[in-house]
Amino acid sequence: MSTQNAENEENPASKSKRPSDSAFKQQRLPAWQPVLTARTVLPTFFVIGVLFVPIGVVLLHFSDTSNELIIDYTRCLQVGTDQTCASYIQNNTGGQCDCKINFTLTTDFKGDVYMYYGLTNYYQNHRRYVKSRDDEQLLGQLSKNPSSDCSPFAYNPETNEPIAPCGAIANSLFNDTLTLSQGDNEIELLNTGIAWPSDKRVKFRNPANLNESLQGFSKPLFWSIGLNQLDVDNPENNGFQNEDLIVWMRTAALPSFRKLYRRLNQTNNKYTNGLKAGNYTLHIKYKYPVISFDGTKRMILSTTSVLGGKNPFLGIAYIVVGAVCITLGLALLFIHMRCSRSSNMEMINVNPHTQYS
């Protein structure tokens, strides 16, 4: 004990917490602090305003060049009855209701045409919902012990078999079927090319033999078909690499969102340039319940511009910020000129014989 005390007394600097004598640690670095004066602040407001307003106008113009049609089909009527499909599904859990909605395109939808489904009041951003998945399972590494994050959707309560894909996200997969027709002709829509290529290439993979690997696993409780039946006609779009599943697994940040569902097949000569103005019919196989949480469902047809889909928010935001900056600049300029004039008048009225020490 005495030896340790002697060492501490001999080396007091070894226990010191004093920072080293450097310009950074002793805060002796040179600094620059701008002096905010009317000559620096006012031009800044005007420059921002002059730049933002025309940028906003350009963004708004590009947004208006894309066309969009939104159809809310939450309470569409069942074919041949006066009952809504929403009430039918509510009374027949797991059932299917067929309905159709006639609509008219007043202008040509030129270029690439995309179909989206939209949901409202649906909180995919809930913390437990976002975590409820097994990323190793989605990579095709199936295990009889799914991740604990999938609970309570990890095992089938009746058979006690592990679920693939497990978790709340996969279990709540959107399963309405939307198709379009014009007259008696069904319009071909493609269910590939709708997911992010990086997601399909990196985050979702199938095991070597999908059918054999899924033996001993149960389908999600909400699903009516198994994972290996999502697209039996296209093996590259089946299983974990099904693009409808991949799109759904990328959770939305806001409670009202839209997700890409289909894209128009433009190899057909009739629709090479998009959808022409005219009468169309939306056919819906209604399965997905939303009334229980006061949600709504929409079908969105949209074209794109150089900036993407129709979204006027960014252009409006630029115009508003630019207008506010110009207004503030003018108000501050008026105040500055008025105060400067008052100060000059006071200087003139000061007694010239007054001495200042």
N, C-alpha and C positions, 0 to 999 in steps of 0.2 A: 504493500500500500504506500509506504513511504517512498519506494523507488518510483512509482507512477506519478506521485505528486512532484517529485524532483524533476521528472521529465517534462511535466506540464509547465513548471516554473522556468525551466531552461528554454522551452520553445513556446512562448505565449502566442507567437504569430501563427502557429499551426492551427489554432482554434479560432482565429479572428474571422468574422463574417464581413469584414469591410471590403467593398468592391475594389478591384484593382484601379490604379490611377491611370485610366484611359479616357479619351475624350468622349467615347460613347457611354461608358458606365458612369462617368462623372457629369454627364449632360453638358459638355462643353462644345458640342457640335454646332457649326453655324446654322442659323435658322432664318427663314424669310417669312415675315408676316405682312400680308398685303394691307395697305391702308385703304379702306373703303370710302371713296369720295364720290361726289356726283359725277366727276369726269370718268370714273371707272365703272360705276354701277349702271348708270343710265344707258351707255352704249351697249352693255351686256344685255339688258332687257330688250332693247330694240333689235339687236342682232338675232337673239333667240326667236323673237316674234317674227321677224322678216324671213327667217329660215324655216321655222316650223309650220307656218300657215301654208306656203306653197307645197311643202312635203306632204302635209295632211290632205290637201286637195288632190295631189297625184295618187296617194294611197286610196282615197275614197273613190277616185275614178276607176282604178284597177279593180277595186272591190265590186263596183257596179257593173263591170264588164262580165262578171260571172253570174249565171242564173241559178236560182234556188227555188224549190217548191217544198213546202212542209205540209204534211197531212197527219193530223192527230187521229189515230184509229183506236183510242183507248175504249171507247164505248160504241164501236161499230156493231151493227145489227147482224145477228146470225142469219145466214141465207135461208129464206123461206119462212122466217118467224119475225115477231116483233120484240124478241128478247135480245138484250145486248150480250155480246160474247163475254164481257167482264162479269156479269152476273152468272152466266152459265159456268164459267171456269170456277167462280167462287163456290158454286153449289156442286160442282163435279171436279174434285181435285184430281189432277193428272189427266183430265180430258182434253179434247180438242174441239174447237169451234171454228167453222168456216165462215168467213165474211168477205165482202168485196166492196170497194169504193170506186165509183166513177169520178174521174177528174179530167180537167182540160189544161193543156199547156198552151198558154196564150202567145208564147214566143218560141222560136227554135232554140233548143239546147244544143249548141254547137260545140264540137271538140269532145274531149273525154267526159263521159257522164258517169257519176258515181251515185250509188244508193247507200244511205246510212240508216241506222235505226237510232232513235234518241229516247232516253229515259230521263224522267225528272223525279226529284225527291228520293234519289237512290244514292246512298252514301257509301260508295266504294272506297272512300278515303278513311273509313273507320280503322283505327289502329289494329284491332284484332282481326278484322276482315283482310287487311293488306298482308298481314303475316301468315294467314291461314293457307299455306301451300307448302309443298315439299319440292324444292328445286332439284334435288338429286333424282327424284322420281320423274320429274319433267324432262330430265336429261336421259331417260331410258334406263336408269339404274334402279330397277324395281327391288324392293325389299319387303319382307313380311312384317317389318316394324317401321311403319311410316313415321315421319317427323311428328313430334308432339305438338308442333304448331298447327297441325291439321285437326286436332281435337275440337269439337266432337264429331268431325266428319272424317275420321281416320279409319274406322272399322264399321262394317255393316252390323247393326245391332241384332239382326235375326240370324245371320250365318256366322258372325264373328270373323268374317274374312276382311283382309285389308282392302281399302278402296283405292282404285287407280282411275283417274287422278284424284288425290285426296284434298281436303280443305274446303272452306266455305266459298272461295272464289270459283273453283271448278264446279262445285255442286250447284251454284246459281247461274250456270251458263245460260245465256239468252237462247231460247229455242223456238221462237216464232219463225214461220216460213213466209217470206214475202216474194211474190212474183208479179210481173207486169205483163199485160197483154194489150194489143191494139186490135179491136174487132175480134175475130176468132183466132188470131195468130198470137202465140206466146212469144214474148221478147226474150231472147237468150241473155242471161246474166251470168257472169263468171264468178266463181267462188275462190279463185286463186289470185295471187298478186295483190291481196288486200292487207297482208301483215307486213311488218317491218322485216326486210331481208335479214338484218342482223339478229332479230329474235328467232327466226326460223333456222338460221344457220348455227347460232351459238347457244341459245337458251333452251331449245326444244329439240329433242331427238327421240327416235324410236329404237327399241332394242332390236337385236339381230332378227328375231322372229317374233313379230308382234302377237300373233294369235297364241303361240305356245307360251310366251312370257306372261300373258294375262291369265293363264289358268291358275286358279286358286285366288284370284282377285275379284272383287265385286265392283260393279259400276256405281257411280255416285247415286245417292238416294233420290235426287230430283230428276235424274236422267231416265228417259224411256228406252234408250239403246245403250249399248256398250261402247267403250272407247274405240274398239276396232271396227265399229260400224258407222263412224261419223261420215266417211266418204268411201264407200266400198268400190265405187267406180274408178277412183284415182288413188292408188296406194301411196303416192307421194304427198297426198293431202289427207291422209288418214292417221289415226292414233294421236300421239302427242304432237305431231306436226300438222294437224288440222288447223287451217288458218283462222277459222271461226273461233276455235278455242284459244289460239295465240292472241288474237285481237282482244278477246274478253279478259284474258289473264293480265293484260296491261291495264291496271286499274286507273280510273279517272280521278282527277284531283278535286273536282267539284261535284255537287249533288245532281246537277243537270248537265248531261253530257250526250255526245253522239259518238258512235263507233262505225267504222267503215264495214259495210255488209256485203255489197256486190259492186261489180263494175260492168258497164255495158260492153257486150261483145261486138266490136265494130268491124269484125271481119265479114259480117253479113253486109252485102251491098246496100241493103235498104237502110242500114243504120251506120254507114261508114262515117258520116259527118255528124253523128249524134242523133238526138230525138227531135223530130220535126213537130211544129205546133199541131195540135189536134186532140182528139179524145182518146183517153187511155183508161184502163181498169187496173186497180191494185187488188190482188188476191192475197188473202191472209189466212194462214192456218194458225189460229190464235191459241197459244198454249201458256204463255208467260203471264202469271198473275201480278198485277201492280196495284189493284184497288185497295188491298189490305194495308198498304202504307201510303195511301193517297198519292200514288205516282201516276204518271201518264206515259203513253207510248206514241212515238211519232215515226213516220217514214219520211226521209228527206232525200230528194233528188237534187243533185248539184253538179255544176260544171266548175272548172278551175280557171284561174287567171295566172299571170306570172308570179303572183304573190300567194297562190294557193286558193282555197275556197273562199266563199263570200263571207267577209268579216269586216264590217264598217267601223268597228271599235277603234282600231289603231289610227285610221284616218281622222276620225272625230276627235280622238285624244290629242293628236298633234295640232289640229286646228284650235281646240279649246286652250291648250297650253300656250300656243302662239298668241292667241287673242288676249289671254290674261296677261302675258308678258308685255304686250304693246300697251294695254290699258294701264298697267302698273307703271310702265315707263313714262307715259304721258302724265299720269297723276303725280309722280315724283318730280318730273320736270317742271310742272306748274308750281308745286310746292317749293322747289329749289329756287325758281325765278322770283317767286313772291317773297320768300325769305331773304334772298340776296338783295332785292330792291329795298326791303325794309331796313336791312343792315346798312346799305349805302346812304339812305336818308338819315339814319341816326348818326352816321359819321359826319355828314354835312352839317347837321345841327349841333355838333359838339363844339364847344368854345375853343377857338383856335389858340387861346393863350393858356389852355390847360396844360400843365406839365405832368409828365408821367415819369415816375422813378423806376 
